[in-house]
Amino acid sequence: MTGRAGVALALGAYGMWGLFPLYFRLLQSAGAVEIVLHRIVWSLLTCLVLIAAARAWAALRAVTRRQVLLLAAAAAVLSINWGVFIWAVNTEQVVETSLGYFINPLVSVLLGVLLLHERLRRAQWVAVGIAASAVVVLTVDYGRPPWIALALAASFGSYGLLKNRVGQGSGQGVGALPGLTVETAVLFLPALAGVLWLQAQGSGTLVSEGPWHTTFLVLSGALTAAPLLLFAAAARRVPLSTIGLLQYVTPVMQLLIGTLVFGEPMPPLRLAGFALVWCALVVLTADGLRTGARARAQARAEARLAEATTAT
């Protein structure tokens, strides 16, 4: 039951992320910068309400200075990710955003090599090589490097790397809700100043586009927090390998929305580039599952050996 509940929670999180293009297209009359500013402001207010409701102030106070600095860096990277994504959605480039989240696992592997000096297994090198050829094919198709996809993958991969480092050194991580609270708190004052400046200049859309537009801007905070909390709950209930497979729900949904709902083109050469990315992901995922199975088998064998040694 716990596993089924975890899968349902993960699907809820990835499903919400997958539907984001539909939501942010509703806010198209506001520019990407304004939407990001509102998203930061209302996300912090949402987080504070949830912290108060859960009486989780102690978890917030437990965040160390080092963790605050790392979360501040993560917040800066995340704001770039949000800005690129929303701009791409509202300029009819949803298909390329889906590519960014398809290649994100591959970029994370590369970041591990470049920044953490990790050594790749042979299958991982094969996956990276296939992905590199996909980028070449897509560059020919678009007439430019797929910079939207690369920017989304690099920023989100960097965000994940920084979040991973938050729990290291202190031996204590930071939960999803306190983490997002700190991240948005760091950006809150500049974001609020930006919102007020836009309103004062007459270019802000908070109250000029009707009540539904205002409502959708305000709800962007709740819709930012909700999938993160669902994901955090899912991660405690299902294996990491399952989470790794389910993560592709989001880009698949975005790809379908881009092509079937918004009518964005998918010429044969672009489809070939996507197919190469999918091949790379198959290689990477199969290697990860195989390596994980070996590690679990070795752990069980070591546990049995320890039990036998203790018994004798």
C-alpha positions as CSV (number, residue, x, y, z in Angstrom):
1,M,0.0,0.0,0.0
2,T,2.8,2.4,0.8
3,G,4.4,1.7,-2.5
4,R,1.2,2.3,-4.4
5,A,0.5,5.5,-2.5
6,G,4.1,6.7,-3.2
7,V,3.6,6.0,-7.0
8,A,0.3,7.9,-6.9
9,L,2.0,10.9,-5.1
10,A,4.9,10.9,-7.6
11,L,2.5,10.8,-10.6
12,G,0.6,13.7,-9.0
13,A,3.8,15.7,-8.7
14,Y,5.0,14.9,-12.2
15,G,1.5,15.3,-13.7
16,M,1.2,18.8,-12.2
17,W,4.6,19.8,-13.6
18,G,3.6,18.3,-16.9
19,L,0.5,20.6,-17.0
20,F,2.4,23.8,-16.3
21,P,2.6,24.8,-20.0
22,L,-1.2,25.0,-20.0
23,Y,-1.3,27.0,-16.9
24,F,1.4,29.5,-17.8
25,R,-0.1,30.0,-21.2
26,L,-3.1,31.4,-19.4
27,L,-0.8,34.2,-18.1
28,Q,0.6,35.0,-21.5
29,S,-0.5,38.7,-21.3
30,A,2.1,39.1,-18.5
31,G,5.7,38.8,-19.5
32,A,7.9,36.0,-18.2
33,V,9.7,38.3,-15.8
34,E,6.5,39.5,-14.2
35,I,5.2,35.9,-13.9
36,V,8.4,34.8,-12.2
37,L,8.3,37.8,-9.8
38,H,4.8,36.9,-8.8
39,R,5.6,33.2,-8.5
40,I,8.4,34.0,-6.0
41,V,6.2,36.4,-3.9
42,W,3.2,34.1,-3.7
43,S,5.3,31.0,-3.2
44,L,6.8,32.4,-0.1
45,L,3.4,33.5,1.3
46,T,2.1,30.0,0.5
47,C,5.0,28.4,2.2
48,L,4.7,30.5,5.3
49,V,1.0,29.6,5.6
50,L,1.8,25.9,5.3
51,I,4.7,26.2,7.8
52,A,2.3,27.9,10.3
53,A,-0.4,25.3,9.7
54,A,2.0,22.4,10.2
55,R,3.7,24.2,13.1
56,A,7.0,23.6,11.4
57,W,8.9,26.7,12.6
58,A,11.5,24.5,14.3
59,A,12.4,22.9,11.0
60,L,12.9,26.4,9.5
61,R,15.0,27.6,12.4
62,A,17.2,24.5,12.2
63,V,18.5,25.5,8.7
64,T,22.2,26.5,9.2
65,R,24.0,29.5,7.7
66,R,25.9,27.2,5.3
67,Q,22.6,25.7,4.1
68,V,21.1,29.1,3.7
69,L,24.0,30.1,1.4
70,L,23.6,27.0,-0.6
71,L,19.8,27.4,-0.8
72,A,20.3,31.0,-1.9
73,A,22.5,29.8,-4.8
74,A,19.9,27.2,-5.6
75,A,17.2,29.9,-5.6
76,A,19.1,32.0,-8.1
77,V,19.5,29.1,-10.4
78,L,15.9,28.1,-10.0
79,S,14.7,31.6,-10.9
80,I,16.7,31.3,-14.2
81,N,15.0,28.0,-14.8
82,W,11.6,29.4,-14.2
83,G,12.2,32.4,-16.4
84,V,13.5,30.4,-19.4
85,F,10.6,27.9,-19.1
86,I,7.8,30.5,-18.8
87,W,9.3,32.6,-21.7
88,A,9.6,29.5,-23.9
89,V,6.0,28.4,-23.1
90,N,4.6,31.8,-23.9
91,T,6.6,32.1,-27.2
92,E,5.3,28.7,-28.4
93,Q,8.4,26.6,-27.8
94,V,6.9,24.0,-25.4
95,V,8.4,21.1,-27.4
96,E,11.9,22.4,-26.8
97,T,11.1,22.7,-23.1
98,S,10.2,19.1,-23.0
99,L,13.5,18.3,-24.6
100,G,15.2,20.1,-21.7
101,Y,13.6,17.8,-19.1
102,F,14.3,14.7,-21.2
103,I,18.0,15.5,-21.3
104,N,18.2,16.7,-17.7
105,P,19.4,13.3,-16.3
106,L,22.2,13.2,-18.9
107,V,23.2,16.8,-18.0
108,S,23.2,15.7,-14.3
109,V,25.6,12.9,-15.1
110,L,27.9,15.4,-16.9
111,L,27.8,17.8,-14.0
112,G,28.9,15.0,-11.7
113,V,31.9,14.4,-13.9
114,L,32.8,18.1,-14.3
115,L,32.2,19.4,-10.8
116,L,32.4,16.3,-8.5
117,H,35.0,14.4,-10.5
118,E,32.9,11.3,-10.7
119,R,33.9,8.5,-13.0
120,L,31.4,7.3,-15.6
121,R,30.7,3.7,-16.3
122,R,31.0,2.6,-20.0
123,A,27.2,2.6,-20.5
124,Q,27.0,6.2,-19.1
125,W,29.6,7.3,-21.6
126,V,27.6,5.6,-24.4
127,A,24.4,7.5,-23.3
128,V,26.3,10.8,-23.2
129,G,27.7,10.2,-26.7
130,I,24.3,9.4,-28.1
131,A,22.9,12.6,-26.4
132,A,25.7,14.7,-27.9
133,S,24.8,13.4,-31.4
134,A,21.2,14.3,-30.7
135,V,22.2,17.8,-29.9
136,V,24.0,18.0,-33.3
137,V,20.9,16.7,-35.1
138,L,18.7,19.2,-33.3
139,T,21.1,22.0,-34.0
140,V,20.8,21.3,-37.7
141,D,17.0,21.1,-37.4
142,Y,16.5,24.3,-35.5
143,G,19.2,26.2,-37.3
144,R,20.8,26.9,-33.9
145,P,21.8,25.0,-30.8
146,P,18.7,24.0,-28.8
147,W,19.7,26.6,-26.1
148,I,16.3,26.6,-24.4
149,A,16.5,22.9,-23.7
150,L,20.2,23.1,-22.7
151,A,19.5,26.1,-20.4
152,L,16.6,24.3,-18.7
153,A,18.6,21.1,-18.3
154,A,21.7,22.9,-17.0
155,S,19.8,25.1,-14.6
156,F,17.7,22.4,-13.2
157,G,20.7,20.0,-13.0
158,S,22.6,22.7,-11.1
159,Y,19.7,23.2,-8.8
160,G,19.6,19.5,-8.0
161,L,23.3,19.5,-7.4
162,L,23.1,22.4,-5.0
163,K,20.1,20.9,-3.2
164,N,22.1,17.6,-2.8
165,R,25.0,19.5,-1.2
166,V,22.7,21.2,1.3
167,G,22.5,18.0,3.4
168,Q,26.2,17.2,3.2
169,G,28.6,18.3,5.9
170,S,26.0,18.8,8.6
171,G,24.5,15.3,8.3
172,Q,21.0,16.8,8.3
173,G,19.1,17.7,5.1
174,V,16.4,20.4,4.7
175,G,12.9,19.3,3.9
176,A,11.0,20.3,0.8
177,L,8.8,22.9,2.5
178,P,11.6,24.6,4.6
179,G,13.9,24.5,1.7
180,L,11.4,26.2,-0.7
181,T,10.6,28.7,2.1
182,V,14.3,29.7,2.4
183,E,14.8,29.9,-1.4
184,T,11.8,32.1,-2.0
185,A,12.6,34.2,1.1
186,V,16.0,35.0,-0.3
187,L,14.4,36.3,-3.5
188,F,11.3,37.8,-1.9
189,L,12.3,41.5,-1.4
190,P,13.8,41.9,-5.0
191,A,10.7,40.1,-6.4
192,L,8.3,42.3,-4.4
193,A,10.1,45.4,-5.4
194,G,9.9,44.3,-9.0
195,V,6.2,43.7,-8.8
196,L,5.6,47.1,-7.2
197,W,7.8,48.8,-9.8
198,L,5.9,47.2,-12.7
199,Q,2.6,48.3,-11.2
200,A,3.8,51.8,-10.6
201,Q,5.0,52.0,-14.2
202,G,1.7,50.9,-15.5
203,S,3.1,47.7,-17.1
204,G,2.1,45.3,-14.4
205,T,-0.9,43.1,-15.1
206,L,-1.9,42.1,-11.5
207,V,-5.2,44.1,-11.6
208,S,-5.5,45.2,-15.2
209,E,-6.3,41.9,-16.9
210,G,-9.4,40.9,-15.0
211,P,-10.1,38.8,-11.9
212,W,-9.2,35.4,-13.4
213,H,-5.7,36.7,-14.4
214,T,-5.2,38.0,-10.8
215,T,-6.4,34.7,-9.4
216,F,-4.0,32.7,-11.6
217,L,-1.0,34.9,-10.7
218,V,-1.8,34.4,-7.0
219,L,-2.3,30.7,-7.3
220,S,1.1,30.3,-9.0
221,G,2.5,30.1,-5.4
222,A,0.3,27.2,-4.4
223,L,1.0,25.4,-7.7
224,T,4.7,25.8,-7.1
225,A,4.6,24.3,-3.6
226,A,2.1,21.5,-4.2
227,P,4.1,19.3,-6.6
228,L,7.3,19.7,-4.5
229,L,5.5,18.5,-1.4
230,L,3.9,15.6,-3.3
231,F,7.3,14.7,-4.6
232,A,8.9,14.8,-1.2
233,A,6.2,12.5,0.2
234,A,6.6,10.1,-2.7
235,A,10.4,10.0,-2.3
236,R,9.9,8.6,1.2
237,R,7.7,5.8,0.0
238,V,9.1,4.4,-3.3
239,P,12.6,3.4,-4.4
240,L,14.8,6.0,-6.1
241,S,14.8,3.8,-9.3
242,T,11.0,4.1,-9.5
243,I,11.2,7.9,-9.1
244,G,13.8,7.9,-11.8
245,L,11.5,6.2,-14.3
246,L,8.4,8.3,-13.3
247,Q,10.3,11.5,-13.9
248,Y,9.8,11.1,-17.7
249,V,6.0,11.7,-17.2
250,T,6.6,15.4,-17.1
251,P,8.5,15.9,-20.4
252,V,6.2,13.4,-22.2
253,M,3.2,15.4,-21.1
254,Q,4.9,18.6,-22.2
255,L,5.8,17.1,-25.6
256,L,2.2,16.0,-26.1
257,I,0.8,19.4,-25.1
258,G,3.3,21.2,-27.4
259,T,2.4,19.1,-30.4
260,L,-1.2,18.1,-29.9
261,V,-2.7,21.1,-28.0
262,F,-0.5,24.0,-29.2
263,G,0.2,22.6,-32.7
264,E,3.9,23.1,-32.6
265,P,5.7,21.4,-35.5
266,M,7.6,18.1,-35.2
267,P,9.5,17.7,-38.5
268,P,11.2,14.4,-39.2
269,L,14.7,15.6,-38.4
270,R,13.6,17.0,-35.0
271,L,11.8,13.7,-34.3
272,A,15.1,11.9,-35.1
273,G,16.9,14.1,-32.6
274,F,14.3,13.3,-29.9
275,A,14.6,9.6,-30.8
276,L,18.3,9.7,-30.2
277,V,17.7,11.4,-26.8
278,W,15.2,8.6,-25.9
279,C,17.8,6.0,-26.9
280,A,20.3,7.6,-24.6
281,L,17.8,7.6,-21.8
282,V,17.1,3.9,-22.3
283,V,20.8,3.2,-22.1
284,L,21.2,5.4,-19.0
285,T,18.2,4.0,-17.2
286,A,19.0,0.4,-17.9
287,D,22.5,0.9,-16.6
288,G,21.2,2.6,-13.5
289,L,18.7,-0.2,-12.8
290,R,21.4,-2.9,-13.4
291,T,23.9,-1.1,-11.1
292,G,21.2,-0.6,-8.4
293,A,20.2,-4.3,-8.5
294,R,23.9,-5.3,-8.2
295,A,24.4,-3.0,-5.2
296,R,21.3,-4.3,-3.5
297,A,22.4,-7.9,-4.1
298,Q,25.8,-7.2,-2.7
299,A,24.3,-5.5,0.3
300,R,22.1,-8.6,1.0
301,A,25.1,-10.9,0.6
302,E,27.2,-8.9,3.0
303,A,24.3,-8.8,5.5
304,R,24.0,-12.6,5.3
305,L,27.7,-13.0,5.7
306,A,27.6,-10.8,8.8
307,E,24.8,-12.8,10.3
308,A,26.6,-16.1,9.6
309,T,29.8,-14.7,11.2
310,T,27.9,-13.5,14.2
311,A,26.2,-16.9,14.6
312,T,29.5,-18.8,14.6
